[in-house]
């Protein structure tokens, strides 16, 4: 049994252009492996090809070329088994307004061929916090409740892999925390989670590994810790006990006096140590009242890898 939940090889997708318009290369030979049991982040700017890849995995878009294997099943040779191995929570709130949440789960389970005795609609409704809305029409649900129902629909057929496409976009803090509590619980029980998000701090906190896609190509794939380690840029904010006269000077050190009177110091840890920075501060005659250090976060890594040019 393969250790990969998903294996993508030389995946390409080209959309035909309209009248007089050129073709659009949405995916350009992407190779990617996603380990079983991981929480995997799929990041990229708008138009990078993330949604196209997710729709291909879900069987909603036909690839131009390449090979996709889901839970050991070749998508071309075993389309039903590969499709049954994956559940997708889409970004769009596409719900039938005339179904109740329980009815929507029952219909979805039926579409996947789940026998009645094997269905767990009530259990899923309880998990996503919709038990008290089980028999209300979907059109009466709030936006947050609809997003919970989308998560429930993605789980009705007991998938091995769950894809979350911008799951917390536009939701409040309480719902976001509830969603992530459920995701952590599912992952602890062995489910592989694939996440796309614009909230980079969310990916930094949740994901074991991250792949960044830009302009249809895989830019980088690595562990979250290694990605954060790629940038050794650090900053230190010194709040002086008295007004600053001279700014600190040193090799590999840049300093700036902020409007609030604090001194912002930037340096690279492979060139300058924090001890050397503090020594430069003292050499400038600055008495420290408070100090704070900051390291590069995922947003810095993302911008450095996707910026044009």
N, C-alpha and C positions, 0 to 999 in steps of 0.2 A: 504494500500500500504506500503510495507516494506521501511524502511529508509536506507537500505543497497543497494548500487549499485551492489555489488558482495558479495556472501556468499560462502565460501569454507569450506567444512567439511570433515575431515579425508581423505584428498586427497593423494592418493598414485599412483606412476608411477614407474614400474619396466621394464627396458629394458633387453631383453634376451641377453645373452652373445653369442659371436661367438663360433667357434669350440674350445672347451677346455677352454673357458673363462667364468668366473662367471657372474651372473646377476648383473646389475647395478641398485641400488635403487636411482632414480633421485629425487623422492619426497617421504617422509616418514611420512604420517599422518598429513599433514598440515591443520590447522584450521585458517581461516582468514576472517575478514569482512572489507569491504571497503565502507565507507559512501558515500551517494549520494552528488554530488556537491563539492567533495573534490579534491585536488591535492595530490595524494598518491604516495609515493616513494617506489619502490620495489628494494632493494639493496642486494648485496651479491657478493662474489668473483667468479671468473670464475669457472664453473662447480657446482655452488651451487644449481641449479635447477630453476633459474629464467625463462630462455627461455622455459623450459619444461612447466612451469605453464602458461606462456603466450600462448603457442601453444595449450594447453588444453582449455584455455578460448576462443581462436579463433576457436576452432573446428578442428584444424589441427592435433592434437595428441589425441589418445584415452586413457583415464585414465585407470589405473588398477583397482582402487576402489575409493570410496568416492562419495561426492555429490557436484555439482557446480550449483549455482543459480545466474543467470545474469538478473538484472532488474526485479526480481520477477519470472522469468521463469526457471524452472528446466531444465538443459541442456539435460537430458535424456528424459524427458516427452515432452518438447517443444523445440526441437533442432533449428527449423527455427526461432522462436521468440527470443530465447536467442542469436542466432548468429546475427540476425538483430539489436540487441541492442548494439553491440560492434563493433568498428572499430579499426584496428590494423595497425600501421605504423611500418613495420619490420626494422630490422637493415640492412638486406641485400638489395642491390639495384637491386631487381628482377623486371625489366621492359622489356616489349616487345620492342625491338629496332625499329620495323617497324610501331609502333603506334605513332601518334602525341599526345601531352599532352591532347588535347581536346578529341581525339578519345579514349584514354586510360580511361578517366573519364566516357565517354559515355558507353563504354563497361562494365566498373565496375558497373555503375549504373544499366545497363541492367541485369547483373548477380544477382543483389540484387532485381530485380523486381520493380525498381523505374519507374513509368510511365514517358513518355517523357515530359509531361507538368510539372511534379514535379521535373525534374532534374535541377540542378543549376550549370552546368559545368563552365559557364563563370564567375559566381560569385566566385566559388572556385579558378579558375585560377587567378583571380584578387587578392584574399586574399593571395595566396602563391607567388604572384609576377611573374606569368608566362604568363600573357596576351599576351605579345609580342612574346612568343614562342608557342602560342596555336597550330600552324599548322606546327611546325618544328618536324622532326622525333626525337623520344626519344634518338636515338643513337648519335645525335649531341649535346645533352645537357651535360653540365658540371656535375661533381659529386654533387655539391651543388644544382643545378637545379633538378637533379633526386631525391634528397632527398625531395625537396619541392613537387615534383609530388607525391611521396609516401604519404606525408601528405594529399594531395588533394584526392587521391584514398581512403584513410581511412575515408573520410568525405562524400562521395557521397550518402550514404544511410541514412543520418541524424541520426547517432548513438547517444545513450545517454551516452555512455562510449567510451573514446578514449585511447588506449594503445600505448605508445611511447617506443619502444625498442631501447635504445641508440640513440636517435634522433639527437644528435649533435656530434656524434663520427666522428672525422676527418674533421669537417667543420670549415670555418673561422669565425672570430668574428662577422662580419656583418650578415652572415646567421644565426648564433646562436641567435643573438638579434632579428632578424626577426621572427624566429621560436617561441621564447619565447613570443614575443608580440602577436602573433596569439594564442598561447596556453592560455595566460592570458585572452584574449578576449573571447575565447570559454568557458573558465571556468566561467567567469563573466556572461555568458548567460546560466549557469546551467549545462554545460557538466562536467561529472566526468572524471578526467585525471589520468591515471596510468603511472608512469614514471620509467623506469629503466635507470640508468646512472652510468658511472664510474667517472664522475665529481662530487665529493661529495659536493663541494661548490655550485654546481647547485641545488642539492637536498636540501641543507640547505636553499637556497634562495627561492626555488619554492614550496616546499612540506609542506602541513599542518600536515600530518602524514607520518610515515615511518615504513616499516617492513623490517627486515634484515633476509635473509635466508642463511643458511650455511649447506653444506652437506645434502641437502634435507629436512632440518627441520627449522621451524620458531624459530629464536633465540630471537627476540624481536619485539614487535609492540607497538608504542607509538607516541605521538605527537613529532614533531621536537624539540620543546622547552624542553619537559621533557627529551628527549634523551640527549640533550646538557647539561642539568642539572645533569645528572648522574655522570659526571666527574667534580669534583670541583678543579682539578689541574689548577693552574694559574702560570704565570711567569711574571717577571718584569725585564726589561732591563734598567739599570741605566748608563747613560753616565756621567762620573765624570768630574769636572772642572780641575782636576789635576791628575797625575798618582796615582793609588791605591797602598797603602802599606799593609793594613790589610783588609781582606775580612769580610763582615758582618757575625755575628753569631747570632743564635736564635733558639728557640724551633720550630721544624717542618720546618726549613728553610735550604735550601742548596744553596750555592753560588759558582760561577765559574767566573774566569777572562777570558774574551774572547780575541782573538788575536787583536781585534781593540781597546782594552783598556777598553771596557765597562764591567760592572758586570752583569751577568745573575743570577737572583734569582728565585728559584722555591719554591712554598709553596702550601698548601691546605687551601682553604678559610674557611673550617669548623674547622681548628686548629689555623690558624694564619690570622690576619687581615692585610690589606694593610698598615694601620697605624703602626702596629707593625713592618712590614718589613721596612718601611721608618725610623722608630726609630732606627732599627738595623744598617741601612746605616749611619745615622748620628753618632751613637755611635762608628762606625769604623773610624770616622774622614773623611768621604767622603763628599765632597761638590758636589751637584747635578747640572749638566749643563742641562740635559734633562732626561726624564724618559718615558717609554712606558710599558703598561701592556697588556698581552695576555691571553685570556681564551681558554679553550678546544673547538675545532671545531668538526664537524661531522666526520672528518677523524680520530680523536682520539677515538671517540666513536666506530666507525666502526672497527678499529683495535683491540680495547680492547674486543669487542664482538666476533670477528671471528678468533682471533689468535689461533693457535693450542696449545693444552695443557691447 
